[in-house]
């Protein structure tokens, strides 16, 4: 019989096994220490905690109520060990042109960074890996010749969620949601903000 602890992770309450809590606490403390000097540390940690909470929910489903040590180890394996990005890695994972690790799965989001109206066209373009201009032209053609483009755009705007967090923006572009990628995304946003 193990003792359980209630924790709040990204606004979601979890019951977690005491041993699993120690592992998770050590993992988050190590990451927090690594980002202590980084710009946007709070946002990076909030995105990491949010992603971990999502992964716990997916893994537990509705049947289980306690996060186990196996769940924590699985999440840590997917997110990446802090040691993996603290030093130089011997084998580099597959990278995109911007230096982010890539993944095979993408999620459909509206892109708030590259939008003309609601970000629907650029979000769809990211999902299919094409230029947003092509999608915008298709919507204009649908408005002019078929009259349905405007209605379709409004429906998609209401249905497709907006990419708010760094994790959402990484998933939208098909990049792995790892600690290192979240850090790079937040730092890129901070640099873009400084340039503006």
Secondary structure by P-SEA (a helix, b strand, c coil): cbbbbbbbcccccccccaaaaaaaaaaaaaaaaaaccccaaaaaaaaaaaaaaaaaaaaaccccccccaaaaaaaaaaacccccccccccccccccccccccccbbbbbbbcccccccaaaaaaaaaacccaaaaaaaaaaaaacccaaaaaaaaaaacccccccaaaaaaaacccccaaaaaaaaaaaaaaaaac
